[in-house]
Amino acid sequence: MMLASPSLAATELTVQRFFGACDADFGSNTDVARSVGECGIITSLINKFNADNPDVHVNVTTVEWPGYDQLTAQFASGDAPDIVTIHESALSDYQSKGLLMPLDDLLKSVGVTPDAFTDAARNGATKDGKIYGLPIDSWTMLYHINMDLFKQAGLVNADGTPILPKSPEELLAQAEQFKQKTGKPYFVQNLANETALYTRNLYTYLFQQNSDFFADPKHVKLNTPEAKKVVEMYKAIFDKGYTTKDLDYGGAINAFLAGGGGVQLNGTWVVGDNNAQSETKGTALNKGGYAVYPYPQLFAGAHAQYADGHTWAVSQKDRTPEQTAAIGKFLKFFADNDFDWSRTGHLPAYKAIITSDAFKALPHRNTIAAVADLGRPLPSAVQRQFAIQDIVGEEMSAAITGQKDVDAALADMESRVNELLANI
């Protein structure tokens, strides 16, 4: 009984996260340096936290991405987890209802202050002047490029870098050239059962046209010439066969890794996995190399692209001082180990890491670090951003695949979003 008492006395915390399940590979791993990918790294980090802190025990629940329907139901039933992964874009949905604990004092007590965050991370985690989530990264969508196919297509500069388009017209011309030279689509996109990709693409190219489409956080303007240009560009890509069409998310990843197209539109989170493939003999990415860049600047406006970030948020509930202190330990641990999380490809949430030699030495960071300046979220006061994402993506899909006229889809997109916002 005496031997068992330390474990019995450990403070229990419930942690809920997305990022997938990988217990077969990393379920007991505490060597974080040996882990790869989002799931492997976050699993190993939590394992190490438990191993390093015998006075605290974290019980982890893994949910399907993004998990907000389940989280909302848990709050409604009074059974929310202590700590939960929440996108910066979703924090307002819960913070505005008083469901999340402001973290400023707790973070300060463990030596974490907002001035250590990057501007993007600090802005994303701040709601009504307070910090409501410990930022762990900034993320965005990227051009993941099969350099072997780009060489075959004649789309490589003399210095070996890919030739990227500078306008919608150049994009379509290069996509045609790529298709003619390789017999494959320029883009590998996950367009089956998908809304997020469509929406993120639209936001990026609205930003690049200086479209202030959310000037009023409770009223969007999407039935505009700027939005029409973007939708028509992606419709032309679809109609001319410059993209895969019937792949879901997993299928698109597999197709790209098998050499099924030139550019996969995917996030920062697959940089580490793709780079590992490029270093494995016999793979499509090893044959001619792998490169990754921010979305190209296709319009003459702001140099910007849509970005978001992941945070650890804490539910608002009565706790003992020991439980609160344990949460502080957990948050401090993730702040101290943000470099390991940045190995996923996500950009660090901390200035000291993003400027460090260790981060700069990671593969491809010289090309994607620009996202720290380019990345732009929706205004922080915009609520229901994931629901809005679904609406925008559904209507874009209908327009791009020909189920609706482009003008009708944009009109429906705008009216549906505004109806949603009017009923918050």
CORMO-V418917 format. One record per run of one state. SS is the DSSP state (a for helix, b for strand, c for the rest). FROM is the first residue (numbers start at 1). LEN is the number of residues. If there is no record, write none. Layout:
ss: (SS	SS)
from: (FROM	FROM)
len: (LEN	LEN)
This chain:
ss: (c	a	c	b	c	a	c	a	c	a	c	b	c	a	c	b	a	c	b	c	a	c	a	b	c	a	b	c	b	c	b	c	b	a	c	b	c	b	c	a	c	b	c	a	c	b	c	b	c	a	c	b	c	a	c	b	a	c	a	c	b	c	b	c	b	c	a	c	a	c	b	c	b	a	c	a	c	a	c	a	b	c	a	c	a	c)
from: (1	5	9	11	18	23	27	32	35	37	53	56	63	68	78	83	88	96	100	101	104	110	114	117	118	119	126	128	130	132	134	136	138	147	153	156	157	162	163	168	183	185	189	196	208	216	217	219	220	225	240	243	244	249	258	261	268	279	284	289	290	295	305	309	310	316	321	337	338	343	347	348	350	351	355	357	361	365	369	371	375	377	385	401	406	423)
len: (4	4	2	7	5	4	5	3	2	16	3	7	5	10	5	5	8	4	1	3	6	4	3	1	1	7	2	2	2	2	2	2	9	6	3	1	5	1	5	15	2	4	7	12	8	1	2	1	5	15	3	1	5	9	3	7	11	5	5	1	5	10	4	1	6	5	16	1	5	4	1	2	1	4	2	4	4	4	2	4	2	8	16	5	17	2)
